[in-house]
Amino acid sequence: MDIMETIQVKPISSKAKNRFANLMARDSVCIIEQIVNNKLFLRSANNRNFFWVALDNDPHWMIQ
């Protein structure tokens, strides 16, 4: 089994805050699925939310 890299996120926009509360159970830990250019494709720890986050100035999420 491969060890997955994790990262923590904080929601900024109202859309992200809604997903954070309803899909992610307010758990900030995410698994990094892909790194493409300047973006990360993340999977929430509970496997209910998949999303892209820009490493610089993402309007929805802040990387912690």
PyMOL Python script that loads the backbone (N, CA, C, O; Angstrom):
from pymol import cmd

cmd.read_pdbstr("""\
ATOM      1  N   MET A   1       0.850  -1.190   0.000  1.00  0.00           N
ATOM      2  CA  MET A   1       0.000   0.000   0.000  1.00  0.00           C
ATOM      3  C   MET A   1       0.893   1.249   0.000  1.00  0.00           C
ATOM      4  O   MET A   1       1.828   1.350   0.794  1.00  0.00           O
ATOM      5  N   ASP A   2       0.600   2.181  -0.880  1.00  0.00           N
ATOM      6  CA  ASP A   2       1.354   3.437  -0.932  1.00  0.00           C
ATOM      7  C   ASP A   2       0.882   4.370   0.164  1.00  0.00           C
ATOM      8  O   ASP A   2      -0.290   4.376   0.541  1.00  0.00           O
ATOM      9  N   ILE A   3       1.823   5.162   0.671  1.00  0.00           N
ATOM     10  CA  ILE A   3       1.462   6.177   1.658  1.00  0.00           C
ATOM     11  C   ILE A   3       1.030   7.424   0.902  1.00  0.00           C
ATOM     12  O   ILE A   3       1.780   7.961   0.086  1.00  0.00           O
ATOM     13  N   MET A   4      -0.172   7.872   1.177  1.00  0.00           N
ATOM     14  CA  MET A   4      -0.705   9.050   0.499  1.00  0.00           C
ATOM     15  C   MET A   4      -0.236  10.315   1.216  1.00  0.00           C
ATOM     16  O   MET A   4      -0.146  10.359   2.443  1.00  0.00           O
ATOM     17  N   GLU A   5       0.058  11.330   0.423  1.00  0.00           N
ATOM     18  CA  GLU A   5       0.401  12.616   1.016  1.00  0.00           C
ATOM     19  C   GLU A   5      -0.878  13.356   1.347  1.00  0.00           C
ATOM     20  O   GLU A   5      -1.838  13.347   0.576  1.00  0.00           O
ATOM     21  N   THR A   6      -0.877  13.995   2.505  1.00  0.00           N
ATOM     22  CA  THR A   6      -2.054  14.747   2.931  1.00  0.00           C
ATOM     23  C   THR A   6      -1.716  16.220   3.068  1.00  0.00           C
ATOM     24  O   THR A   6      -0.555  16.620   3.161  1.00  0.00           O
ATOM     25  N   ILE A   7      -2.772  17.002   3.076  1.00  0.00           N
ATOM     26  CA  ILE A   7      -2.661  18.447   3.219  1.00  0.00           C
ATOM     27  C   ILE A   7      -3.912  18.908   3.954  1.00  0.00           C
ATOM     28  O   ILE A   7      -4.926  18.210   3.956  1.00  0.00           O
ATOM     29  N   GLN A   8      -3.846  20.072   4.574  1.00  0.00           N
ATOM     30  CA  GLN A   8      -5.026  20.622   5.229  1.00  0.00           C
ATOM     31  C   GLN A   8      -5.474  21.869   4.491  1.00  0.00           C
ATOM     32  O   GLN A   8      -4.661  22.665   4.023  1.00  0.00           O
ATOM     33  N   VAL A   9      -6.792  22.019   4.398  1.00  0.00           N
ATOM     34  CA  VAL A   9      -7.381  23.164   3.709  1.00  0.00           C
ATOM     35  C   VAL A   9      -8.334  23.907   4.636  1.00  0.00           C
ATOM     36  O   VAL A   9      -8.851  23.360   5.610  1.00  0.00           O
ATOM     37  N   LYS A  10      -8.544  25.164   4.297  1.00  0.00           N
ATOM     38  CA  LYS A  10      -9.511  25.999   5.028  1.00  0.00           C
ATOM     39  C   LYS A  10     -10.410  26.650   3.983  1.00  0.00           C
ATOM     40  O   LYS A  10      -9.908  27.256   3.036  1.00  0.00           O
ATOM     41  N   PRO A  11     -11.741  26.535   4.138  1.00  0.00           N
ATOM     42  CA  PRO A  11     -12.643  27.137   3.150  1.00  0.00           C
ATOM     43  C   PRO A  11     -12.661  28.662   3.265  1.00  0.00           C
ATOM     44  O   PRO A  11     -12.605  29.219   4.362  1.00  0.00           O
ATOM     45  N   ILE A  12     -12.740  29.321   2.111  1.00  0.00           N
ATOM     46  CA  ILE A  12     -12.795  30.788   2.070  1.00  0.00           C
ATOM     47  C   ILE A  12     -14.159  31.251   1.557  1.00  0.00           C
ATOM     48  O   ILE A  12     -14.825  32.064   2.198  1.00  0.00           O
ATOM     49  N   SER A  13     -14.568  30.733   0.403  1.00  0.00           N
ATOM     50  CA  SER A  13     -15.821  31.179  -0.213  1.00  0.00           C
ATOM     51  C   SER A  13     -17.019  30.490   0.442  1.00  0.00           C
ATOM     52  O   SER A  13     -16.864  29.496   1.151  1.00  0.00           O
ATOM     53  N   SER A  14     -18.203  31.027   0.198  1.00  0.00           N
ATOM     54  CA  SER A  14     -19.411  30.416   0.758  1.00  0.00           C
ATOM     55  C   SER A  14     -19.645  29.023   0.171  1.00  0.00           C
ATOM     56  O   SER A  14     -20.114  28.127   0.873  1.00  0.00           O
ATOM     57  N   LYS A  15     -19.321  28.836  -1.109  1.00  0.00           N
ATOM     58  CA  LYS A  15     -19.448  27.517  -1.740  1.00  0.00           C
ATOM     59  C   LYS A  15     -18.540  26.499  -1.040  1.00  0.00           C
ATOM     60  O   LYS A  15     -18.963  25.383  -0.736  1.00  0.00           O
ATOM     61  N   ALA A  16     -17.296  26.894  -0.790  1.00  0.00           N
ATOM     62  CA  ALA A  16     -16.344  26.001  -0.118  1.00  0.00           C
ATOM     63  C   ALA A  16     -16.773  25.734   1.326  1.00  0.00           C
ATOM     64  O   ALA A  16     -16.644  24.610   1.812  1.00  0.00           O
ATOM     65  N   LYS A  17     -17.276  26.746   2.003  1.00  0.00           N
ATOM     66  CA  LYS A  17     -17.734  26.562   3.390  1.00  0.00           C
ATOM     67  C   LYS A  17     -18.904  25.591   3.453  1.00  0.00           C
ATOM     68  O   LYS A  17     -19.006  24.791   4.384  1.00  0.00           O
ATOM     69  N   ASN A  18     -19.790  25.664   2.457  1.00  0.00           N
ATOM     70  CA  ASN A  18     -20.917  24.739   2.381  1.00  0.00           C
ATOM     71  C   ASN A  18     -20.432  23.306   2.172  1.00  0.00           C
ATOM     72  O   ASN A  18     -20.891  22.394   2.859  1.00  0.00           O
ATOM     73  N   ARG A  19     -19.518  23.100   1.242  1.00  0.00           N
ATOM     74  CA  ARG A  19     -18.975  21.759   0.990  1.00  0.00           C
ATOM     75  C   ARG A  19     -18.191  21.241   2.198  1.00  0.00           C
ATOM     76  O   ARG A  19     -18.251  20.059   2.537  1.00  0.00           O
ATOM     77  N   PHE A  20     -17.457  22.150   2.835  1.00  0.00           N
ATOM     78  CA  PHE A  20     -16.676  21.781   4.017  1.00  0.00           C
ATOM     79  C   PHE A  20     -17.595  21.248   5.122  1.00  0.00           C
ATOM     80  O   PHE A  20     -17.279  20.248   5.765  1.00  0.00           O
ATOM     81  N   ALA A  21     -18.710  21.904   5.336  1.00  0.00           N
ATOM     82  CA  ALA A  21     -19.652  21.495   6.381  1.00  0.00           C
ATOM     83  C   ALA A  21     -20.455  20.258   5.976  1.00  0.00           C
ATOM     84  O   ALA A  21     -20.601  19.326   6.767  1.00  0.00           O
ATOM     85  N   ASN A  22     -20.974  20.249   4.750  1.00  0.00           N
ATOM     86  CA  ASN A  22     -21.908  19.200   4.343  1.00  0.00           C
ATOM     87  C   ASN A  22     -21.274  17.950   3.740  1.00  0.00           C
ATOM     88  O   ASN A  22     -21.785  16.849   3.940  1.00  0.00           O
ATOM     89  N   LEU A  23     -20.192  18.095   3.019  1.00  0.00           N
ATOM     90  CA  LEU A  23     -19.568  16.936   2.376  1.00  0.00           C
ATOM     91  C   LEU A  23     -18.333  16.437   3.118  1.00  0.00           C
ATOM     92  O   LEU A  23     -18.032  15.244   3.097  1.00  0.00           O
ATOM     93  N   MET A  24     -17.622  17.349   3.771  1.00  0.00           N
ATOM     94  CA  MET A  24     -16.349  16.983   4.388  1.00  0.00           C
ATOM     95  C   MET A  24     -16.442  16.809   5.904  1.00  0.00           C
ATOM     96  O   MET A  24     -15.434  16.515   6.547  1.00  0.00           O
ATOM     97  N   ALA A  25     -17.612  16.982   6.477  1.00  0.00           N
ATOM     98  CA  ALA A  25     -17.814  16.843   7.931  1.00  0.00           C
ATOM     99  C   ALA A  25     -16.847  17.708   8.730  1.00  0.00           C
ATOM    100  O   ALA A  25     -16.406  17.332   9.816  1.00  0.00           O
ATOM    101  N   ARG A  26     -16.529  18.867   8.176  1.00  0.00           N
ATOM    102  CA  ARG A  26     -15.633  19.843   8.813  1.00  0.00           C
ATOM    103  C   ARG A  26     -14.237  19.290   9.122  1.00  0.00           C
ATOM    104  O   ARG A  26     -13.570  19.752  10.049  1.00  0.00           O
ATOM    105  N   ASP A  27     -13.806  18.304   8.342  1.00  0.00           N
ATOM    106  CA  ASP A  27     -12.464  17.737   8.474  1.00  0.00           C
ATOM    107  C   ASP A  27     -11.573  18.383   7.417  1.00  0.00           C
ATOM    108  O   ASP A  27     -11.825  18.235   6.221  1.00  0.00           O
ATOM    109  N   SER A  28     -10.548  19.087   7.843  1.00  0.00           N
ATOM    110  CA  SER A  28      -9.703  19.840   6.916  1.00  0.00           C
ATOM    111  C   SER A  28      -8.651  18.990   6.203  1.00  0.00           C
ATOM    112  O   SER A  28      -7.985  19.478   5.290  1.00  0.00           O
ATOM    113  N   VAL A  29      -8.496  17.743   6.599  1.00  0.00           N
ATOM    114  CA  VAL A  29      -7.478  16.880   5.992  1.00  0.00           C
ATOM    115  C   VAL A  29      -7.949  16.367   4.638  1.00  0.00           C
ATOM    116  O   VAL A  29      -9.066  15.872   4.495  1.00  0.00           O
ATOM    117  N   CYS A  30      -7.061  16.498   3.640  1.00  0.00           N
ATOM    118  CA  CYS A  30      -7.337  16.000   2.296  1.00  0.00           C
ATOM    119  C   CYS A  30      -6.141  15.211   1.792  1.00  0.00           C
ATOM    120  O   CYS A  30      -5.006  15.445   2.208  1.00  0.00           O
ATOM    121  N   ILE A  31      -6.404  14.283   0.903  1.00  0.00           N
ATOM    122  CA  ILE A  31      -5.369  13.475   0.269  1.00  0.00           C
ATOM    123  C   ILE A  31      -5.074  14.079  -1.094  1.00  0.00           C
ATOM    124  O   ILE A  31      -5.991  14.385  -1.856  1.00  0.00           O
ATOM    125  N   ILE A  32      -3.801  14.249  -1.401  1.00  0.00           N
ATOM    126  CA  ILE A  32      -3.391  14.786  -2.696  1.00  0.00           C
ATOM    127  C   ILE A  32      -3.448  13.652  -3.715  1.00  0.00           C
ATOM    128  O   ILE A  32      -2.699  12.679  -3.621  1.00  0.00           O
ATOM    129  N   GLU A  33      -4.337  13.788  -4.682  1.00  0.00           N
ATOM    130  CA  GLU A  33      -4.503  12.784  -5.734  1.00  0.00           C
ATOM    131  C   GLU A  33      -3.603  13.076  -6.937  1.00  0.00           C
ATOM    132  O   GLU A  33      -3.012  12.163  -7.515  1.00  0.00           O
ATOM    133  N   GLN A  34      -3.505  14.360  -7.310  1.00  0.00           N
ATOM    134  CA  GLN A  34      -2.704  14.761  -8.472  1.00  0.00           C
ATOM    135  C   GLN A  34      -2.121  16.140  -8.240  1.00  0.00           C
ATOM    136  O   GLN A  34      -2.673  16.953  -7.499  1.00  0.00           O
ATOM    137  N   ILE A  35      -0.992  16.387  -8.889  1.00  0.00           N
ATOM    138  CA  ILE A  35      -0.422  17.735  -8.952  1.00  0.00           C
ATOM    139  C   ILE A  35      -0.219  18.028 -10.431  1.00  0.00           C
ATOM    140  O   ILE A  35       0.553  17.351 -11.110  1.00  0.00           O
ATOM    141  N   VAL A  36      -0.923  19.048 -10.922  1.00  0.00           N
ATOM    142  CA  VAL A  36      -0.836  19.423 -12.330  1.00  0.00           C
ATOM    143  C   VAL A  36      -0.594  20.920 -12.406  1.00  0.00           C
ATOM    144  O   VAL A  36      -1.381  21.724 -11.905  1.00  0.00           O
ATOM    145  N   ASN A  37       0.511  21.273 -13.043  1.00  0.00           N
ATOM    146  CA  ASN A  37       0.918  22.673 -13.140  1.00  0.00           C
ATOM    147  C   ASN A  37       0.942  23.293 -11.751  1.00  0.00           C
ATOM    148  O   ASN A  37       1.735  22.879 -10.906  1.00  0.00           O
ATOM    149  N   ASN A  38       0.109  24.252 -11.508  1.00  0.00           N
ATOM    150  CA  ASN A  38       0.103  24.968 -10.230  1.00  0.00           C
ATOM    151  C   ASN A  38      -1.149  24.632  -9.421  1.00  0.00           C
ATOM    152  O   ASN A  38      -1.602  25.438  -8.608  1.00  0.00           O
ATOM    153  N   LYS A  39      -1.707  23.434  -9.648  1.00  0.00           N
ATOM    154  CA  LYS A  39      -2.942  23.039  -8.963  1.00  0.00           C
ATOM    155  C   LYS A  39      -2.815  21.656  -8.344  1.00  0.00           C
ATOM    156  O   LYS A  39      -2.079  20.796  -8.829  1.00  0.00           O
ATOM    157  N   LEU A  40      -3.560  21.469  -7.251  1.00  0.00           N
ATOM    158  CA  LEU A  40      -3.654  20.166  -6.597  1.00  0.00           C
ATOM    159  C   LEU A  40      -5.067  19.635  -6.761  1.00  0.00           C
ATOM    160  O   LEU A  40      -6.034  20.381  -6.609  1.00  0.00           O
ATOM    161  N   PHE A  41      -5.194  18.350  -7.072  1.00  0.00           N
ATOM    162  CA  PHE A  41      -6.493  17.703  -7.077  1.00  0.00           C
ATOM    163  C   PHE A  41      -6.588  16.924  -5.779  1.00  0.00           C
ATOM    164  O   PHE A  41      -5.795  16.015  -5.529  1.00  0.00           O
ATOM    165  N   LEU A  42      -7.570  17.287  -4.948  1.00  0.00           N
ATOM    166  CA  LEU A  42      -7.671  16.745  -3.599  1.00  0.00           C
ATOM    167  C   LEU A  42      -8.906  15.876  -3.418  1.00  0.00           C
ATOM    168  O   LEU A  42      -9.930  16.062  -4.075  1.00  0.00           O
ATOM    169  N   ARG A  43      -8.775  14.924  -2.507  1.00  0.00           N
ATOM    170  CA  ARG A  43      -9.883  14.071  -2.071  1.00  0.00           C
ATOM    171  C   ARG A  43     -10.034  14.277  -0.580  1.00  0.00           C
ATOM    172  O   ARG A  43      -9.062  14.178   0.169  1.00  0.00           O
ATOM    173  N   SER A  44     -11.252  14.563  -0.147  1.00  0.00           N
ATOM    174  CA  SER A  44     -11.472  14.740   1.289  1.00  0.00           C
ATOM    175  C   SER A  44     -11.213  13.424   2.013  1.00  0.00           C
ATOM    176  O   SER A  44     -11.330  12.353   1.419  1.00  0.00           O
ATOM    177  N   ALA A  45     -10.863  13.502   3.284  1.00  0.00           N
ATOM    178  CA  ALA A  45     -10.518  12.316   4.070  1.00  0.00           C
ATOM    179  C   ALA A  45     -11.656  11.296   4.099  1.00  0.00           C
ATOM    180  O   ALA A  45     -11.415  10.093   4.192  1.00  0.00           O
ATOM    181  N   ASN A  46     -12.906  11.784   4.019  1.00  0.00           N
ATOM    182  CA  ASN A  46     -14.053  10.864   4.049  1.00  0.00           C
ATOM    183  C   ASN A  46     -14.497  10.419   2.648  1.00  0.00           C
ATOM    184  O   ASN A  46     -15.519   9.747   2.505  1.00  0.00           O
ATOM    185  N   ASN A  47     -13.736  10.789   1.631  1.00  0.00           N
ATOM    186  CA  ASN A  47     -13.990  10.380   0.231  1.00  0.00           C
ATOM    187  C   ASN A  47     -15.291  10.919  -0.359  1.00  0.00           C
ATOM    188  O   ASN A  47     -15.800  10.350  -1.324  1.00  0.00           O
ATOM    189  N   ARG A  48     -15.834  11.984   0.188  1.00  0.00           N
ATOM    190  CA  ARG A  48     -17.104  12.516  -0.326  1.00  0.00           C
ATOM    191  C   ARG A  48     -16.947  13.772  -1.171  1.00  0.00           C
ATOM    192  O   ARG A  48     -17.905  14.207  -1.809  1.00  0.00           O
ATOM    193  N   ASN A  49     -15.746  14.366  -1.186  1.00  0.00           N
ATOM    194  CA  ASN A  49     -15.554  15.591  -1.954  1.00  0.00           C
ATOM    195  C   ASN A  49     -14.217  15.516  -2.681  1.00  0.00           C
ATOM    196  O   ASN A  49     -13.186  15.209  -2.083  1.00  0.00           O
ATOM    197  N   PHE A  50     -14.253  15.802  -3.984  1.00  0.00           N
ATOM    198  CA  PHE A  50     -13.053  15.848  -4.811  1.00  0.00           C
ATOM    199  C   PHE A  50     -13.020  17.227  -5.452  1.00  0.00           C
ATOM    200  O   PHE A  50     -14.034  17.687  -5.976  1.00  0.00           O
ATOM    201  N   PHE A  51     -11.863  17.899  -5.419  1.00  0.00           N
ATOM    202  CA  PHE A  51     -11.813  19.261  -5.934  1.00  0.00           C
ATOM    203  C   PHE A  51     -10.386  19.690  -6.249  1.00  0.00           C
ATOM    204  O   PHE A  51      -9.418  19.145  -5.719  1.00  0.00           O
ATOM    205  N   TRP A  52     -10.285  20.691  -7.133  1.00  0.00           N
ATOM    206  CA  TRP A  52      -9.006  21.302  -7.489  1.00  0.00           C
ATOM    207  C   TRP A  52      -8.762  22.515  -6.599  1.00  0.00           C
ATOM    208  O   TRP A  52      -9.696  23.236  -6.250  1.00  0.00           O
ATOM    209  N   VAL A  53      -7.505  22.733  -6.237  1.00  0.00           N
ATOM    210  CA  VAL A  53      -7.103  23.916  -5.477  1.00  0.00           C
ATOM    211  C   VAL A  53      -5.858  24.497  -6.140  1.00  0.00           C
ATOM    212  O   VAL A  53      -4.870  23.791  -6.342  1.00  0.00           O
ATOM    213  N   ALA A  54      -5.909  25.768  -6.476  1.00  0.00           N
ATOM    214  CA  ALA A  54      -4.730  26.451  -7.011  1.00  0.00           C
ATOM    215  C   ALA A  54      -3.762  26.729  -5.865  1.00  0.00           C
ATOM    216  O   ALA A  54      -4.177  27.111  -4.771  1.00  0.00           O
ATOM    217  N   LEU A  55      -2.480  26.536  -6.121  1.00  0.00           N
ATOM    218  CA  LEU A  55      -1.488  26.768  -5.074  1.00  0.00           C
ATOM    219  C   LEU A  55      -1.354  28.250  -4.728  1.00  0.00           C
ATOM    220  O   LEU A  55      -0.982  28.603  -3.609  1.00  0.00           O
ATOM    221  N   ASP A  56      -1.658  29.111  -5.696  1.00  0.00           N
ATOM    222  CA  ASP A  56      -1.563  30.559  -5.465  1.00  0.00           C
ATOM    223  C   ASP A  56      -2.932  31.213  -5.650  1.00  0.00           C
ATOM    224  O   ASP A  56      -3.546  31.091  -6.710  1.00  0.00           O
ATOM    225  N   ASN A  57      -3.398  31.893  -4.635  1.00  0.00           N
ATOM    226  CA  ASN A  57      -4.597  32.709  -4.721  1.00  0.00           C
ATOM    227  C   ASN A  57      -5.861  31.968  -5.165  1.00  0.00           C
ATOM    228  O   ASN A  57      -6.601  32.460  -6.017  1.00  0.00           O
ATOM    229  N   ASP A  58      -6.107  30.806  -4.598  1.00  0.00           N
ATOM    230  CA  ASP A  58      -7.350  30.092  -4.913  1.00  0.00           C
ATOM    231  C   ASP A  58      -8.513  30.862  -4.288  1.00  0.00           C
ATOM    232  O   ASP A  58      -8.428  31.245  -3.121  1.00  0.00           O
ATOM    233  N   PRO A  59      -9.606  31.100  -5.037  1.00  0.00           N
ATOM    234  CA  PRO A  59     -10.722  31.890  -4.504  1.00  0.00           C
ATOM    235  C   PRO A  59     -11.591  31.130  -3.503  1.00  0.00           C
ATOM    236  O   PRO A  59     -12.385  31.743  -2.789  1.00  0.00           O
ATOM    237  N   HIS A  60     -11.453  29.800  -3.441  1.00  0.00           N
ATOM    238  CA  HIS A  60     -12.329  29.005  -2.598  1.00  0.00           C
ATOM    239  C   HIS A  60     -11.646  28.396  -1.369  1.00  0.00           C
ATOM    240  O   HIS A  60     -12.271  28.250  -0.319  1.00  0.00           O
ATOM    241  N   TRP A  61     -10.374  28.046  -1.501  1.00  0.00           N
ATOM    242  CA  TRP A  61      -9.676  27.320  -0.431  1.00  0.00           C
ATOM    243  C   TRP A  61      -8.318  27.932  -0.125  1.00  0.00           C
ATOM    244  O   TRP A  61      -7.639  28.447  -1.013  1.00  0.00           O
ATOM    245  N   MET A  62      -7.934  27.867   1.142  1.00  0.00           N
ATOM    246  CA  MET A  62      -6.598  28.238   1.569  1.00  0.00           C
ATOM    247  C   MET A  62      -5.896  26.962   2.028  1.00  0.00           C
ATOM    248  O   MET A  62      -6.466  26.178   2.787  1.00  0.00           O
ATOM    249  N   ILE A  63      -4.685  26.757   1.578  1.00  0.00           N
ATOM    250  CA  ILE A  63      -3.894  25.613   2.013  1.00  0.00           C
ATOM    251  C   ILE A  63      -3.210  25.974   3.317  1.00  0.00           C
ATOM    252  O   ILE A  63      -2.585  27.027   3.438  1.00  0.00           O
ATOM    253  N   GLN A  64      -3.337  25.083   4.296  1.00  0.00           N
ATOM    254  CA  GLN A  64      -2.742  25.347   5.621  1.00  0.00           C
ATOM    255  C   GLN A  64      -1.469  24.563   5.800  1.00  0.00           C
ATOM    256  O   GLN A  64      -0.829  24.656   6.848  1.00  0.00           O
TER     257      GLN A  64
END
""", "prot")
cmd.dss("prot")
cmd.show_as("cartoon", "prot")
cmd.util.cbc("prot")
cmd.orient("prot")
